[in-house]
Amino acid sequence: MLPADVSETRSALDELDHALLDLIARRRALVGALFVKKRALGLPLVDPMREVELLADRRVYAERQGVPADLAEVIFRAILEDSHTRT
Ligand SMILES: O=C(O)C(=O)C[C@]1(C(=O)O)C=C[C@@H](O)C=C1
């Protein structure tokens, strides 16, 4: 039997991780909608310059929040790879 404060903290982590996944689902929906617009306009779906700027921005924002910049970059590279699979 785990102490109550450990299982309570785990429950808080479960809730928070679900909230993170909800945000990822919302982001994926936005990317899907953006790709529909880009296709209609004949724009390239993948935009390497935007990705460079996005990763730099997320690194700076992460550090301001006390999150390691390298962790933010790993996360957002994975998110961008997911966007690429949807092209
Ligand atoms: O910002 C865009 O233009 C997008 O298409 C979105 C997004 C992303 O997932 O953030 C996806 C693909 C692009 O290469 C760059 C960024």
PDB file of the backbone (N, CA, C, O) and the ligand in Angstrom, with CONECT records:
HET    LIG  A 101      16
ATOM      1  N   MET A   1       0.854  -1.204   0.000  1.00  0.00           N
ATOM      2  CA  MET A   1       0.000   0.000   0.000  1.00  0.00           C
ATOM      3  C   MET A   1       0.891   1.257   0.000  1.00  0.00           C
ATOM      4  O   MET A   1       1.757   1.417   0.861  1.00  0.00           O
ATOM      5  N   LEU A   2       0.666   2.122  -0.962  1.00  0.00           N
ATOM      6  CA  LEU A   2       1.464   3.350  -1.040  1.00  0.00           C
ATOM      7  C   LEU A   2       0.904   4.394  -0.083  1.00  0.00           C
ATOM      8  O   LEU A   2      -0.304   4.434   0.150  1.00  0.00           O
ATOM      9  N   PRO A   3       1.777   5.244   0.478  1.00  0.00           N
ATOM     10  CA  PRO A   3       1.266   6.341   1.315  1.00  0.00           C
ATOM     11  C   PRO A   3       0.304   7.220   0.509  1.00  0.00           C
ATOM     12  O   PRO A   3       0.464   7.390  -0.700  1.00  0.00           O
ATOM     13  N   ALA A   4      -0.701   7.775   1.202  1.00  0.00           N
ATOM     14  CA  ALA A   4      -1.747   8.545   0.512  1.00  0.00           C
ATOM     15  C   ALA A   4      -1.164   9.693  -0.304  1.00  0.00           C
ATOM     16  O   ALA A   4      -1.635   9.976  -1.406  1.00  0.00           O
ATOM     17  N   ASP A   5      -0.121  10.367   0.245  1.00  0.00           N
ATOM     18  CA  ASP A   5       0.390  11.530  -0.503  1.00  0.00           C
ATOM     19  C   ASP A   5       1.084  11.112  -1.800  1.00  0.00           C
ATOM     20  O   ASP A   5       1.121  11.880  -2.762  1.00  0.00           O
ATOM     21  N   VAL A   6       1.637   9.886  -1.826  1.00  0.00           N
ATOM     22  CA  VAL A   6       2.251   9.405  -3.076  1.00  0.00           C
ATOM     23  C   VAL A   6       1.156   9.122  -4.101  1.00  0.00           C
ATOM     24  O   VAL A   6       1.261   9.542  -5.253  1.00  0.00           O
ATOM     25  N   SER A   7       0.107   8.414  -3.687  1.00  0.00           N
ATOM     26  CA  SER A   7      -0.929   8.100  -4.679  1.00  0.00           C
ATOM     27  C   SER A   7      -1.699   9.357  -5.088  1.00  0.00           C
ATOM     28  O   SER A   7      -2.175   9.451  -6.219  1.00  0.00           O
ATOM     29  N   GLU A   8      -1.822  10.321  -4.176  1.00  0.00           N
ATOM     30  CA  GLU A   8      -2.474  11.583  -4.567  1.00  0.00           C
ATOM     31  C   GLU A   8      -1.627  12.330  -5.595  1.00  0.00           C
ATOM     32  O   GLU A   8      -2.143  12.887  -6.563  1.00  0.00           O
ATOM     33  N   THR A   9      -0.319  12.327  -5.361  1.00  0.00           N
ATOM     34  CA  THR A   9       0.561  13.017  -6.325  1.00  0.00           C
ATOM     35  C   THR A   9       0.524  12.302  -7.670  1.00  0.00           C
ATOM     36  O   THR A   9       0.551  12.944  -8.719  1.00  0.00           O
ATOM     37  N   ARG A  10       0.461  10.962  -7.638  1.00  0.00           N
ATOM     38  CA  ARG A  10       0.353  10.227  -8.905  1.00  0.00           C
ATOM     39  C   ARG A  10      -0.944  10.573  -9.622  1.00  0.00           C
ATOM     40  O   ARG A  10      -0.961  10.716 -10.845  1.00  0.00           O
ATOM     41  N   SER A  11      -2.013  10.705  -8.881  1.00  0.00           N
ATOM     42  CA  SER A  11      -3.294  11.069  -9.508  1.00  0.00           C
ATOM     43  C   SER A  11      -3.197  12.447 -10.155  1.00  0.00           C
ATOM     44  O   SER A  11      -3.725  12.680 -11.243  1.00  0.00           O
ATOM     45  N   ALA A  12      -2.503  13.365  -9.452  1.00  0.00           N
ATOM     46  CA  ALA A  12      -2.319  14.710 -10.019  1.00  0.00           C
ATOM     47  C   ALA A  12      -1.500  14.614 -11.308  1.00  0.00           C
ATOM     48  O   ALA A  12      -1.781  15.321 -12.276  1.00  0.00           O
ATOM     49  N   LEU A  13      -0.482  13.734 -11.323  1.00  0.00           N
ATOM     50  CA  LEU A  13       0.321  13.554 -12.543  1.00  0.00           C
ATOM     51  C   LEU A  13      -0.524  12.959 -13.667  1.00  0.00           C
ATOM     52  O   LEU A  13      -0.414  13.371 -14.822  1.00  0.00           O
ATOM     53  N   ASP A  14      -1.372  11.981 -13.318  1.00  0.00           N
ATOM     54  CA  ASP A  14      -2.252  11.371 -14.341  1.00  0.00           C
ATOM     55  C   ASP A  14      -3.133  12.444 -14.978  1.00  0.00           C
ATOM     56  O   ASP A  14      -3.296  12.497 -16.197  1.00  0.00           O
ATOM     57  N   GLU A  15      -3.694  13.294 -14.124  1.00  0.00           N
ATOM     58  CA  GLU A  15      -4.596  14.344 -14.611  1.00  0.00           C
ATOM     59  C   GLU A  15      -3.841  15.313 -15.526  1.00  0.00           C
ATOM     60  O   GLU A  15      -4.314  15.693 -16.597  1.00  0.00           O
ATOM     61  N   LEU A  16      -2.658  15.692 -15.063  1.00  0.00           N
ATOM     62  CA  LEU A  16      -1.854  16.638 -15.837  1.00  0.00           C
ATOM     63  C   LEU A  16      -1.418  16.042 -17.185  1.00  0.00           C
ATOM     64  O   LEU A  16      -1.431  16.730 -18.205  1.00  0.00           O
ATOM     65  N   ASP A  17      -1.036  14.768 -17.178  1.00  0.00           N
ATOM     66  CA  ASP A  17      -0.623  14.122 -18.440  1.00  0.00           C
ATOM     67  C   ASP A  17      -1.805  14.032 -19.403  1.00  0.00           C
ATOM     68  O   ASP A  17      -1.639  14.187 -20.613  1.00  0.00           O
ATOM     69  N   HIS A  18      -2.986  13.783 -18.869  1.00  0.00           N
ATOM     70  CA  HIS A  18      -4.171  13.750 -19.738  1.00  0.00           C
ATOM     71  C   HIS A  18      -4.429  15.136 -20.328  1.00  0.00           C
ATOM     72  O   HIS A  18      -4.817  15.268 -21.489  1.00  0.00           O
ATOM     73  N   ALA A  19      -4.206  16.169 -19.506  1.00  0.00           N
ATOM     74  CA  ALA A  19      -4.383  17.540 -20.011  1.00  0.00           C
ATOM     75  C   ALA A  19      -3.365  17.838 -21.122  1.00  0.00           C
ATOM     76  O   ALA A  19      -3.692  18.499 -22.107  1.00  0.00           O
ATOM     77  N   LEU A  20      -2.124  17.342 -20.955  1.00  0.00           N
ATOM     78  CA  LEU A  20      -1.115  17.530 -22.006  1.00  0.00           C
ATOM     79  C   LEU A  20      -1.560  16.856 -23.306  1.00  0.00           C
ATOM     80  O   LEU A  20      -1.407  17.415 -24.392  1.00  0.00           O
ATOM     81  N   LEU A  21      -2.116  15.638 -23.178  1.00  0.00           N
ATOM     82  CA  LEU A  21      -2.579  14.916 -24.371  1.00  0.00           C
ATOM     83  C   LEU A  21      -3.781  15.613 -25.008  1.00  0.00           C
ATOM     84  O   LEU A  21      -3.927  15.607 -26.230  1.00  0.00           O
ATOM     85  N   ASP A  22      -4.647  16.217 -24.177  1.00  0.00           N
ATOM     86  CA  ASP A  22      -5.768  17.001 -24.724  1.00  0.00           C
ATOM     87  C   ASP A  22      -5.217  18.156 -25.563  1.00  0.00           C
ATOM     88  O   ASP A  22      -5.728  18.441 -26.646  1.00  0.00           O
ATOM     89  N   LEU A  23      -4.173  18.817 -25.058  1.00  0.00           N
ATOM     90  CA  LEU A  23      -3.568  19.935 -25.800  1.00  0.00           C
ATOM     91  C   LEU A  23      -2.939  19.444 -27.106  1.00  0.00           C
ATOM     92  O   LEU A  23      -3.034  20.105 -28.140  1.00  0.00           O
ATOM     93  N   ILE A  24      -2.302  18.283 -27.044  1.00  0.00           N
ATOM     94  CA  ILE A  24      -1.695  17.732 -28.265  1.00  0.00           C
ATOM     95  C   ILE A  24      -2.786  17.413 -29.290  1.00  0.00           C
ATOM     96  O   ILE A  24      -2.614  17.660 -30.483  1.00  0.00           O
ATOM     97  N   ALA A  25      -3.908  16.862 -28.818  1.00  0.00           N
ATOM     98  CA  ALA A  25      -5.024  16.571 -29.741  1.00  0.00           C
ATOM     99  C   ALA A  25      -5.542  17.869 -30.360  1.00  0.00           C
ATOM    100  O   ALA A  25      -5.849  17.907 -31.551  1.00  0.00           O
ATOM    101  N   ARG A  26      -5.641  18.932 -29.557  1.00  0.00           N
ATOM    102  CA  ARG A  26      -6.087  20.235 -30.085  1.00  0.00           C
ATOM    103  C   ARG A  26      -5.096  20.768 -31.102  1.00  0.00           C
ATOM    104  O   ARG A  26      -5.489  21.312 -32.134  1.00  0.00           O
ATOM    105  N   ARG A  27      -3.805  20.614 -30.811  1.00  0.00           N
ATOM    106  CA  ARG A  27      -2.779  21.085 -31.755  1.00  0.00           C
ATOM    107  C   ARG A  27      -2.870  20.324 -33.069  1.00  0.00           C
ATOM    108  O   ARG A  27      -2.765  20.908 -34.148  1.00  0.00           O
ATOM    109  N   ARG A  28      -3.071  18.981 -32.964  1.00  0.00           N
ATOM    110  CA  ARG A  28      -3.165  18.173 -34.180  1.00  0.00           C
ATOM    111  C   ARG A  28      -4.362  18.605 -35.028  1.00  0.00           C
ATOM    112  O   ARG A  28      -4.288  18.636 -36.256  1.00  0.00           O
ATOM    113  N   ALA A  29      -5.464  18.936 -34.355  1.00  0.00           N
ATOM    114  CA  ALA A  29      -6.658  19.380 -35.095  1.00  0.00           C
ATOM    115  C   ALA A  29      -6.372  20.703 -35.814  1.00  0.00           C
ATOM    116  O   ALA A  29      -6.793  20.906 -36.953  1.00  0.00           O
ATOM    117  N   LEU A  30      -5.646  21.602 -35.128  1.00  0.00           N
ATOM    118  CA  LEU A  30      -5.290  22.887 -35.756  1.00  0.00           C
ATOM    119  C   LEU A  30      -4.381  22.674 -36.965  1.00  0.00           C
ATOM    120  O   LEU A  30      -4.555  23.315 -38.001  1.00  0.00           O
ATOM    121  N   VAL A  31      -3.418  21.775 -36.825  1.00  0.00           N
ATOM    122  CA  VAL A  31      -2.513  21.498 -37.955  1.00  0.00           C
ATOM    123  C   VAL A  31      -3.322  20.918 -39.122  1.00  0.00           C
ATOM    124  O   VAL A  31      -3.096  21.279 -40.277  1.00  0.00           O
ATOM    125  N   GLY A  32      -4.262  20.020 -38.817  1.00  0.00           N
ATOM    126  CA  GLY A  32      -5.108  19.453 -39.874  1.00  0.00           C
ATOM    127  C   GLY A  32      -5.868  20.553 -40.605  1.00  0.00           C
ATOM    128  O   GLY A  32      -5.943  20.553 -41.833  1.00  0.00           O
ATOM    129  N   ALA A  33      -6.434  21.492 -39.843  1.00  0.00           N
ATOM    130  CA  ALA A  33      -7.192  22.601 -40.450  1.00  0.00           C
ATOM    131  C   ALA A  33      -6.256  23.501 -41.266  1.00  0.00           C
ATOM    132  O   ALA A  33      -6.625  23.975 -42.341  1.00  0.00           O
ATOM    133  N   LEU A  34      -5.050  23.731 -40.750  1.00  0.00           N
ATOM    134  CA  LEU A  34      -4.081  24.567 -41.477  1.00  0.00           C
ATOM    135  C   LEU A  34      -3.674  23.905 -42.795  1.00  0.00           C
ATOM    136  O   LEU A  34      -3.535  24.576 -43.818  1.00  0.00           O
ATOM    137  N   PHE A  35      -3.485  22.587 -42.759  1.00  0.00           N
ATOM    138  CA  PHE A  35      -3.094  21.874 -43.982  1.00  0.00           C
ATOM    139  C   PHE A  35      -4.208  21.949 -45.035  1.00  0.00           C
ATOM    140  O   PHE A  35      -3.927  22.039 -46.230  1.00  0.00           O
ATOM    141  N   VAL A  36      -5.461  21.911 -44.595  1.00  0.00           N
ATOM    142  CA  VAL A  36      -6.572  22.058 -45.549  1.00  0.00           C
ATOM    143  C   VAL A  36      -6.461  23.422 -46.234  1.00  0.00           C
ATOM    144  O   VAL A  36      -6.605  23.525 -47.452  1.00  0.00           O
ATOM    145  N   LYS A  37      -6.201  24.478 -45.432  1.00  0.00           N
ATOM    146  CA  LYS A  37      -6.091  25.838 -45.993  1.00  0.00           C
ATOM    147  C   LYS A  37      -4.877  25.947 -46.920  1.00  0.00           C
ATOM    148  O   LYS A  37      -4.964  26.520 -48.006  1.00  0.00           O
ATOM    149  N   LYS A  38      -3.743  25.389 -46.478  1.00  0.00           N
ATOM    150  CA  LYS A  38      -2.531  25.463 -47.307  1.00  0.00           C
ATOM    151  C   LYS A  38      -2.737  24.745 -48.638  1.00  0.00           C
ATOM    152  O   LYS A  38      -2.331  25.238 -49.690  1.00  0.00           O
ATOM    153  N   ARG A  39      -3.381  23.560 -48.577  1.00  0.00           N
ATOM    154  CA  ARG A  39      -3.643  22.811 -49.824  1.00  0.00           C
ATOM    155  C   ARG A  39      -4.494  23.655 -50.761  1.00  0.00           C
ATOM    156  O   ARG A  39      -4.216  23.740 -51.958  1.00  0.00           O
ATOM    157  N   ALA A  40      -5.546  24.286 -50.205  1.00  0.00           N
ATOM    158  CA  ALA A  40      -6.458  25.094 -51.030  1.00  0.00           C
ATOM    159  C   ALA A  40      -5.707  26.259 -51.680  1.00  0.00           C
ATOM    160  O   ALA A  40      -6.043  26.680 -52.786  1.00  0.00           O
ATOM    161  N   LEU A  41      -4.687  26.777 -50.986  1.00  0.00           N
ATOM    162  CA  LEU A  41      -3.926  27.919 -51.499  1.00  0.00           C
ATOM    163  C   LEU A  41      -2.709  27.486 -52.328  1.00  0.00           C
ATOM    164  O   LEU A  41      -1.978  28.318 -52.866  1.00  0.00           O
ATOM    165  N   GLY A  42      -2.513  26.169 -52.418  1.00  0.00           N
ATOM    166  CA  GLY A  42      -1.350  25.665 -53.168  1.00  0.00           C
ATOM    167  C   GLY A  42      -0.028  25.928 -52.476  1.00  0.00           C
ATOM    168  O   GLY A  42       1.016  25.982 -53.126  1.00  0.00           O
ATOM    169  N   LEU A  43      -0.067  26.093 -51.158  1.00  0.00           N
ATOM    170  CA  LEU A  43       1.171  26.350 -50.395  1.00  0.00           C
ATOM    171  C   LEU A  43       1.816  25.032 -49.986  1.00  0.00           C
ATOM    172  O   LEU A  43       1.120  24.038 -49.785  1.00  0.00           O
ATOM    173  N   PRO A  44       3.152  25.017 -49.860  1.00  0.00           N
ATOM    174  CA  PRO A  44       3.795  23.792 -49.367  1.00  0.00           C
ATOM    175  C   PRO A  44       3.376  23.505 -47.926  1.00  0.00           C
ATOM    176  O   PRO A  44       3.286  24.419 -47.106  1.00  0.00           O
ATOM    177  N   LEU A  45       3.123  22.243 -47.626  1.00  0.00           N
ATOM    178  CA  LEU A  45       2.668  21.899 -46.265  1.00  0.00           C
ATOM    179  C   LEU A  45       3.818  22.015 -45.270  1.00  0.00           C
ATOM    180  O   LEU A  45       3.641  22.525 -44.164  1.00  0.00           O
ATOM    181  N   VAL A  46       4.978  21.547 -45.663  1.00  0.00           N
ATOM    182  CA  VAL A  46       6.143  21.627 -44.776  1.00  0.00           C
ATOM    183  C   VAL A  46       6.864  22.945 -45.042  1.00  0.00           C
ATOM    184  O   VAL A  46       7.119  23.315 -46.188  1.00  0.00           O
ATOM    185  N   ASP A  47       7.185  23.645 -43.945  1.00  0.00           N
ATOM    186  CA  ASP A  47       7.831  24.960 -44.040  1.00  0.00           C
ATOM    187  C   ASP A  47       9.067  24.952 -43.122  1.00  0.00           C
ATOM    188  O   ASP A  47       8.966  25.267 -41.936  1.00  0.00           O
ATOM    189  N   PRO A  48      10.224  24.591 -43.681  1.00  0.00           N
ATOM    190  CA  PRO A  48      11.427  24.438 -42.849  1.00  0.00           C
ATOM    191  C   PRO A  48      11.802  25.709 -42.080  1.00  0.00           C
ATOM    192  O   PRO A  48      12.259  25.623 -40.940  1.00  0.00           O
ATOM    193  N   MET A  49      11.615  26.889 -42.690  1.00  0.00           N
ATOM    194  CA  MET A  49      11.959  28.141 -41.984  1.00  0.00           C
ATOM    195  C   MET A  49      11.090  28.329 -40.741  1.00  0.00           C
ATOM    196  O   MET A  49      11.580  28.696 -39.673  1.00  0.00           O
ATOM    197  N   ARG A  50       9.808  28.074 -40.900  1.00  0.00           N
ATOM    198  CA  ARG A  50       8.874  28.164 -39.762  1.00  0.00           C
ATOM    199  C   ARG A  50       9.304  27.188 -38.653  1.00  0.00           C
ATOM    200  O   ARG A  50       9.231  27.508 -37.466  1.00  0.00           O
ATOM    201  N   GLU A  51       9.743  26.019 -39.056  1.00  0.00           N
ATOM    202  CA  GLU A  51      10.145  25.026 -38.057  1.00  0.00           C
ATOM    203  C   GLU A  51      11.381  25.492 -37.280  1.00  0.00           C
ATOM    204  O   GLU A  51      11.470  25.290 -36.069  1.00  0.00           O
ATOM    205  N   VAL A  52      12.328  26.114 -37.982  1.00  0.00           N
ATOM    206  CA  VAL A  52      13.531  26.625 -37.309  1.00  0.00           C
ATOM    207  C   VAL A  52      13.115  27.696 -36.282  1.00  0.00           C
ATOM    208  O   VAL A  52      13.565  27.693 -35.136  1.00  0.00           O
ATOM    209  N   GLU A  53      12.240  28.608 -36.736  1.00  0.00           N
ATOM    210  CA  GLU A  53      11.792  29.695 -35.837  1.00  0.00           C
ATOM    211  C   GLU A  53      10.992  29.140 -34.657  1.00  0.00           C
ATOM    212  O   GLU A  53      11.154  29.578 -33.518  1.00  0.00           O
ATOM    213  N   LEU A  54      10.122  28.163 -34.957  1.00  0.00           N
ATOM    214  CA  LEU A  54       9.287  27.557 -33.905  1.00  0.00           C
ATOM    215  C   LEU A  54      10.165  26.892 -32.832  1.00  0.00           C
ATOM    216  O   LEU A  54       9.947  27.075 -31.634  1.00  0.00           O
ATOM    217  N   LEU A  55      11.146  26.127 -33.282  1.00  0.00           N
ATOM    218  CA  LEU A  55      12.005  25.425 -32.311  1.00  0.00           C
ATOM    219  C   LEU A  55      12.798  26.425 -31.459  1.00  0.00           C
ATOM    220  O   LEU A  55      12.969  26.225 -30.257  1.00  0.00           O
ATOM    221  N   ALA A  56      13.278  27.500 -32.092  1.00  0.00           N
ATOM    222  CA  ALA A  56      14.032  28.512 -31.337  1.00  0.00           C
ATOM    223  C   ALA A  56      13.124  29.177 -30.308  1.00  0.00           C
ATOM    224  O   ALA A  56      13.515  29.384 -29.160  1.00  0.00           O
ATOM    225  N   ASP A  57      11.905  29.508 -30.737  1.00  0.00           N
ATOM    226  CA  ASP A  57      10.936  30.137 -29.822  1.00  0.00           C
ATOM    227  C   ASP A  57      10.607  29.212 -28.646  1.00  0.00           C
ATOM    228  O   ASP A  57      10.586  29.647 -27.495  1.00  0.00           O
ATOM    229  N   ARG A  58      10.352  27.937 -28.946  1.00  0.00           N
ATOM    230  CA  ARG A  58       9.970  26.999 -27.863  1.00  0.00           C
ATOM    231  C   ARG A  58      11.121  26.793 -26.879  1.00  0.00           C
ATOM    232  O   ARG A  58      10.890  26.597 -25.685  1.00  0.00           O
ATOM    233  N   ARG A  59      12.351  26.836 -27.370  1.00  0.00           N
ATOM    234  CA  ARG A  59      13.513  26.706 -26.462  1.00  0.00           C
ATOM    235  C   ARG A  59      13.550  27.883 -25.487  1.00  0.00           C
ATOM    236  O   ARG A  59      13.722  27.699 -24.282  1.00  0.00           O
ATOM    237  N   VAL A  60      13.387  29.092 -26.026  1.00  0.00           N
ATOM    238  CA  VAL A  60      13.437  30.292 -25.178  1.00  0.00           C
ATOM    239  C   VAL A  60      12.285  30.278 -24.178  1.00  0.00           C
ATOM    240  O   VAL A  60      12.475  30.544 -22.991  1.00  0.00           O
ATOM    241  N   TYR A  61      11.075  29.960 -24.680  1.00  0.00           N
ATOM    242  CA  TYR A  61       9.893  29.953 -23.800  1.00  0.00           C
ATOM    243  C   TYR A  61      10.064  28.916 -22.691  1.00  0.00           C
ATOM    244  O   TYR A  61       9.748  29.177 -21.530  1.00  0.00           O
ATOM    245  N   ALA A  62      10.568  27.738 -23.061  1.00  0.00           N
ATOM    246  CA  ALA A  62      10.774  26.662 -22.084  1.00  0.00           C
ATOM    247  C   ALA A  62      11.701  27.134 -20.965  1.00  0.00           C
ATOM    248  O   ALA A  62      11.399  26.971 -19.783  1.00  0.00           O
ATOM    249  N   GLU A  63      12.819  27.713 -21.352  1.00  0.00           N
ATOM    250  CA  GLU A  63      13.796  28.147 -20.342  1.00  0.00           C
ATOM    251  C   GLU A  63      13.183  29.144 -19.382  1.00  0.00           C
ATOM    252  O   GLU A  63      13.447  29.108 -18.180  1.00  0.00           O
ATOM    253  N   ARG A  64      12.356  30.042 -19.921  1.00  0.00           N
ATOM    254  CA  ARG A  64      11.676  31.028 -19.074  1.00  0.00           C
ATOM    255  C   ARG A  64      10.762  30.349 -18.059  1.00  0.00           C
ATOM    256  O   ARG A  64      10.533  30.872 -16.969  1.00  0.00           O
ATOM    257  N   GLN A  65      10.243  29.181 -18.426  1.00  0.00           N
ATOM    258  CA  GLN A  65       9.337  28.448 -17.537  1.00  0.00           C
ATOM    259  C   GLN A  65      10.097  27.469 -16.628  1.00  0.00           C
ATOM    260  O   GLN A  65       9.482  26.736 -15.853  1.00  0.00           O
ATOM    261  N   GLY A  66      11.417  27.459 -16.723  1.00  0.00           N
ATOM    262  CA  GLY A  66      12.202  26.531 -15.906  1.00  0.00           C
ATOM    263  C   GLY A  66      12.238  25.122 -16.476  1.00  0.00           C
ATOM    264  O   GLY A  66      12.552  24.165 -15.768  1.00  0.00           O
ATOM    265  N   VAL A  67      11.911  24.998 -17.774  1.00  0.00           N
ATOM    266  CA  VAL A  67      11.959  23.687 -18.448  1.00  0.00           C
ATOM    267  C   VAL A  67      13.237  23.650 -19.282  1.00  0.00           C
ATOM    268  O   VAL A  67      13.528  24.617 -19.986  1.00  0.00           O
ATOM    269  N   PRO A  68      14.015  22.554 -19.224  1.00  0.00           N
ATOM    270  CA  PRO A  68      15.240  22.513 -20.026  1.00  0.00           C
ATOM    271  C   PRO A  68      14.930  22.706 -21.516  1.00  0.00           C
ATOM    272  O   PRO A  68      14.026  22.075 -22.065  1.00  0.00           O
ATOM    273  N   ALA A  69      15.706  23.598 -22.156  1.00  0.00           N
ATOM    274  CA  ALA A  69      15.481  23.895 -23.581  1.00  0.00           C
ATOM    275  C   ALA A  69      15.631  22.633 -24.432  1.00  0.00           C
ATOM    276  O   ALA A  69      14.894  22.447 -25.400  1.00  0.00           O
ATOM    277  N   ASP A  70      16.586  21.764 -24.074  1.00  0.00           N
ATOM    278  CA  ASP A  70      16.791  20.537 -24.869  1.00  0.00           C
ATOM    279  C   ASP A  70      15.569  19.625 -24.795  1.00  0.00           C
ATOM    280  O   ASP A  70      15.226  18.959 -25.772  1.00  0.00           O
ATOM    281  N   LEU A  71      14.915  19.597 -23.634  1.00  0.00           N
ATOM    282  CA  LEU A  71      13.691  18.788 -23.499  1.00  0.00           C
ATOM    283  C   LEU A  71      12.605  19.352 -24.416  1.00  0.00           C
ATOM    284  O   LEU A  71      11.926  18.606 -25.121  1.00  0.00           O
ATOM    285  N   ALA A  72      12.450  20.676 -24.395  1.00  0.00           N
ATOM    286  CA  ALA A  72      11.442  21.305 -25.265  1.00  0.00           C
ATOM    287  C   ALA A  72      11.744  20.978 -26.725  1.00  0.00           C
ATOM    288  O   ALA A  72      10.832  20.699 -27.503  1.00  0.00           O
ATOM    289  N   GLU A  73      13.023  21.011 -27.094  1.00  0.00           N
ATOM    290  CA  GLU A  73      13.356  20.750 -28.501  1.00  0.00           C
ATOM    291  C   GLU A  73      13.022  19.308 -28.885  1.00  0.00           C
ATOM    292  O   GLU A  73      12.491  19.064 -29.968  1.00  0.00           O
ATOM    293  N   VAL A  74      13.328  18.355 -28.007  1.00  0.00           N
ATOM    294  CA  VAL A  74      12.997  16.941 -28.292  1.00  0.00           C
ATOM    295  C   VAL A  74      11.488  16.782 -28.481  1.00  0.00           C
ATOM    296  O   VAL A  74      11.032  16.119 -29.413  1.00  0.00           O
ATOM    297  N   ILE A  75      10.729  17.399 -27.587  1.00  0.00           N
ATOM    298  CA  ILE A  75       9.264  17.286 -27.655  1.00  0.00           C
ATOM    299  C   ILE A  75       8.749  17.892 -28.961  1.00  0.00           C
ATOM    300  O   ILE A  75       7.936  17.284 -29.658  1.00  0.00           O
ATOM    301  N   PHE A  76       9.235  19.107 -29.288  1.00  0.00           N
ATOM    302  CA  PHE A  76       8.677  19.769 -30.477  1.00  0.00           C
ATOM    303  C   PHE A  76       9.210  19.172 -31.774  1.00  0.00           C
ATOM    304  O   PHE A  76       8.538  19.258 -32.802  1.00  0.00           O
ATOM    305  N   ARG A  77      10.389  18.575 -31.755  1.00  0.00           N
ATOM    306  CA  ARG A  77      10.832  17.847 -32.956  1.00  0.00           C
ATOM    307  C   ARG A  77       9.911  16.646 -33.188  1.00  0.00           C
ATOM    308  O   ARG A  77       9.558  16.348 -34.329  1.00  0.00           O
ATOM    309  N   ALA A  78       9.523  15.963 -32.120  1.00  0.00           N
ATOM    310  CA  ALA A  78       8.600  14.815 -32.260  1.00  0.00           C
ATOM    311  C   ALA A  78       7.233  15.287 -32.766  1.00  0.00           C
ATOM    312  O   ALA A  78       6.612  14.631 -33.602  1.00  0.00           O
ATOM    313  N   ILE A  79       6.778  16.419 -32.257  1.00  0.00           N
ATOM    314  CA  ILE A  79       5.487  16.967 -32.700  1.00  0.00           C
ATOM    315  C   ILE A  79       5.551  17.346 -34.181  1.00  0.00           C
ATOM    316  O   ILE A  79       4.614  17.079 -34.933  1.00  0.00           O
ATOM    317  N   LEU A  80       6.658  17.967 -34.598  1.00  0.00           N
ATOM    318  CA  LEU A  80       6.793  18.344 -36.011  1.00  0.00           C
ATOM    319  C   LEU A  80       6.895  17.105 -36.903  1.00  0.00           C
ATOM    320  O   LEU A  80       6.362  17.092 -38.012  1.00  0.00           O
ATOM    321  N   GLU A  81       7.579  16.065 -36.417  1.00  0.00           N
ATOM    322  CA  GLU A  81       7.637  14.809 -37.189  1.00  0.00           C
ATOM    323  C   GLU A  81       6.238  14.251 -37.381  1.00  0.00           C
ATOM    324  O   GLU A  81       5.899  13.742 -38.450  1.00  0.00           O
ATOM    325  N   ASP A  82       5.430  14.352 -36.330  1.00  0.00           N
ATOM    326  CA  ASP A  82       4.036  13.892 -36.446  1.00  0.00           C
ATOM    327  C   ASP A  82       3.302  14.715 -37.502  1.00  0.00           C
ATOM    328  O   ASP A  82       2.540  14.170 -38.301  1.00  0.00           O
ATOM    329  N   SER A  83       3.537  16.051 -37.504  1.00  0.00           N
ATOM    330  CA  SER A  83       2.903  16.891 -38.534  1.00  0.00           C
ATOM    331  C   SER A  83       3.318  16.407 -39.932  1.00  0.00           C
ATOM    332  O   SER A  83       2.501  16.375 -40.852  1.00  0.00           O
ATOM    333  N   HIS A  84       4.607  16.028 -40.080  1.00  0.00           N
ATOM    334  CA  HIS A  84       5.086  15.583 -41.400  1.00  0.00           C
ATOM    335  C   HIS A  84       4.369  14.323 -41.873  1.00  0.00           C
ATOM    336  O   HIS A  84       4.153  14.135 -43.071  1.00  0.00           O
ATOM    337  N   THR A  85       3.997  13.451 -40.917  1.00  0.00           N
ATOM    338  CA  THR A  85       3.327  12.197 -41.325  1.00  0.00           C
ATOM    339  C   THR A  85       1.928  12.478 -41.858  1.00  0.00           C
ATOM    340  O   THR A  85       1.295  11.597 -42.440  1.00  0.00           O
ATOM    341  N   ARG A  86       1.447  13.695 -41.663  1.00  0.00           N
ATOM    342  CA  ARG A  86       0.066  14.002 -42.051  1.00  0.00           C
ATOM    343  C   ARG A  86      -0.005  14.757 -43.376  1.00  0.00           C
ATOM    344  O   ARG A  86      -1.073  15.210 -43.789  1.00  0.00           O
ATOM    345  N   THR A  87       1.164  14.887 -44.046  1.00  0.00           N
ATOM    346  CA  THR A  87       1.189  15.643 -45.310  1.00  0.00           C
ATOM    347  C   THR A  87       0.730  14.763 -46.472  1.00  0.00           C
ATOM    348  O   THR A  87       0.684  15.222 -47.614  1.00  0.00           O
TER     349      THR A  87
HETATM  350  O1  LIG A 101       3.108  26.627 -39.302  1.00  0.00           O
HETATM  351  C1  LIG A 101       2.822  25.977 -40.317  1.00  0.00           C
HETATM  352  O2  LIG A 101       2.891  26.481 -41.444  1.00  0.00           O
HETATM  353  C2  LIG A 101       2.405  24.588 -40.210  1.00  0.00           C
HETATM  354  O3  LIG A 101       2.109  23.947 -41.226  1.00  0.00           O
HETATM  355  C3  LIG A 101       2.353  23.934 -38.873  1.00  0.00           C
HETATM  356  C4  LIG A 101       3.590  23.092 -38.597  1.00  0.00           C
HETATM  357  C5  LIG A 101       3.498  22.635 -37.107  1.00  0.00           C
HETATM  358  O4  LIG A 101       3.175  21.475 -36.849  1.00  0.00           O
HETATM  359  O5  LIG A 101       3.731  23.509 -36.253  1.00  0.00           O
HETATM  360  C6  LIG A 101       3.589  21.913 -39.499  1.00  0.00           C
HETATM  361  C7  LIG A 101       4.392  21.835 -40.598  1.00  0.00           C
HETATM  362  C8  LIG A 101       5.317  22.896 -40.993  1.00  0.00           C
HETATM  363  O6  LIG A 101       6.502  22.406 -41.512  1.00  0.00           O
HETATM  364  C9  LIG A 101       5.553  23.860 -39.893  1.00  0.00           C
HETATM  365  C10 LIG A 101       4.800  23.920 -38.781  1.00  0.00           C
CONECT  350  351
CONECT  351  350  352  353
CONECT  352  351
CONECT  353  351  354  355
CONECT  354  353
CONECT  355  353  356
CONECT  356  355  357  360  365
CONECT  357  356  358  359
CONECT  358  357
CONECT  359  357
CONECT  360  356  361
CONECT  361  360  362
CONECT  362  361  363  364
CONECT  363  362
CONECT  364  362  365
CONECT  365  356  364
END
